[in-house]
């Protein structure tokens, strides 16, 4: 599934800059992170995309994949600024990331994510399905 961006947007095949990453997380409603977390985490991306609004130069959407390159891939940091939502930006980011996994990963790759309610329809359109009750997501947050 390849998604195209509307005119005035460019899909970039890298992580956003640290400041843009932090702003996107904060302004899109994701849990805010700090400078140290972003600076350490972004280089660990297996794949990443961000979208630039070309008239303003502003980074307005992003997504990343963490993975081992073999069988395990985790989609993270899917975010679109509220003023740019409902234009297919998140769809284009996710489609591009999944295309890279399909192109690069061996058969049998396992792609997972944690879906907040607003993103569930997007993920379902790309073939993701809930795993419960067979498996349940669990988390440990270190303080």
C-alpha positions in Angstrom: 0.0 0.0 0.0 1.7 3.1 -1.2 0.3 6.5 0.0 1.0 9.8 -1.7 1.3 13.1 0.0 -0.8 16.1 -1.0 1.0 19.0 -2.7 3.1 21.1 -0.4 4.5 18.2 1.6 7.7 16.2 1.3 8.4 12.7 2.7 12.0 12.6 4.1 13.7 9.2 4.8 15.4 10.1 8.0 14.5 11.0 11.6 13.6 14.5 12.3 16.0 16.8 14.1 15.9 16.5 17.9 14.0 19.7 18.4 11.4 18.9 15.8 11.0 15.4 17.3 10.4 16.8 20.7 7.9 19.4 19.4 6.0 16.8 17.3 5.6 14.5 20.3 4.5 17.3 22.6 2.1 19.0 20.2 0.5 15.9 18.8 -0.4 14.5 22.2 2.3 11.9 22.6 4.1 11.6 26.0 6.8 14.3 26.0 10.4 13.2 26.0 13.5 15.2 27.0 16.5 16.3 24.9 18.7 13.4 26.3 16.1 10.8 25.5 15.7 12.1 21.9 19.4 12.5 21.2 20.1 8.9 22.4 17.0 7.3 20.9 16.8 8.7 17.4 20.1 7.3 16.1 18.9 3.8 17.1 16.1 3.8 14.5 16.1 0.9 12.1 14.0 3.1 9.7 12.5 6.6 10.0 10.4 9.1 8.1 9.4 12.6 8.6 7.2 15.0 6.6 8.1 18.6 5.9 5.5 21.2 5.0 7.4 22.7 2.1 6.0 26.2 2.1 7.0 26.7 5.8 9.8 24.3 6.2 8.2 22.9 9.3 8.4 19.2 10.2 4.8 18.2 10.6 4.7 14.4 10.8 7.0 11.5 11.7 7.3 7.8 12.4 10.1 5.4 13.2 10.8 1.6 13.3 13.0 0.0 15.9 14.2 -3.5 15.0 16.8 -6.1 14.8 16.7 -6.3 11.0 15.8 -10.0 11.1 12.4 -10.8 12.5 11.4 -8.2 15.1 10.2 -4.6 14.2 8.4 -2.1 16.4 6.6 0.9 14.9 7.0 4.0 17.2 6.6 7.7 17.3 3.8 8.0 14.8 2.7 11.6 15.1 1.1 14.4 13.0 0.7 18.0 14.1 -3.0 18.7 14.7 -3.1 21.5 12.0 -1.9 19.0 9.4 -4.0 16.0 10.3 -6.6 14.4 8.0 -4.4 14.9 4.9 -3.0 11.4 4.7 0.4 12.3 6.2 0.4 9.5 8.8 -0.8 7.1 6.2 2.1 8.0 3.9 4.6 7.7 6.7 3.3 4.3 7.8 3.0 3.0 4.3 6.6 4.0 3.5 8.0 2.4 6.7 6.1 -0.9 6.1 7.3 -0.9 2.5 10.9 -0.7 3.7 10.3 -3.6 6.1 8.8 -5.7 3.3 11.7 -4.9 1.1 14.5 -5.4 3.6 13.3 -8.0 6.2 13.4 -11.8 5.6 10.1 -13.6 5.3 8.3 -14.1 8.6 9.1 -10.7 10.1 7.0 -9.7 13.0 5.8 -6.1 13.1 4.2 -4.7 16.2 3.0 -1.4 17.7 1.1 0.0 20.6 -2.0 1.7 19.2 -3.6 4.7 21.0 -7.3 5.0 20.1 -6.9 7.8 17.5 -4.5 5.7 15.5 -6.3 2.4 15.5 -8.2 3.0 12.2 -4.9 3.9 10.5 -3.2 0.8 11.7 -6.1 -1.5 10.8 -6.1 -0.1 7.2 -2.5 -1.3 6.9 -3.3 -4.8 8.2 -2.6 -4.5 11.9 -5.0 -6.5 14.1 -5.5 -6.6 17.9 -3.7 -9.6 19.5 -5.7 -9.9 22.7 -6.7 -12.2 24.3 -4.0 -14.4 22.7 -1.3 -11.9 23.8 -1.5 -8.7 25.7 0.9 -5.7 25.5 2.8 -5.1 28.8 5.1 -2.3 29.8 7.6 -1.4 32.5 8.5 2.3 32.9 11.7 2.9 34.6 11.9 6.0 36.8 
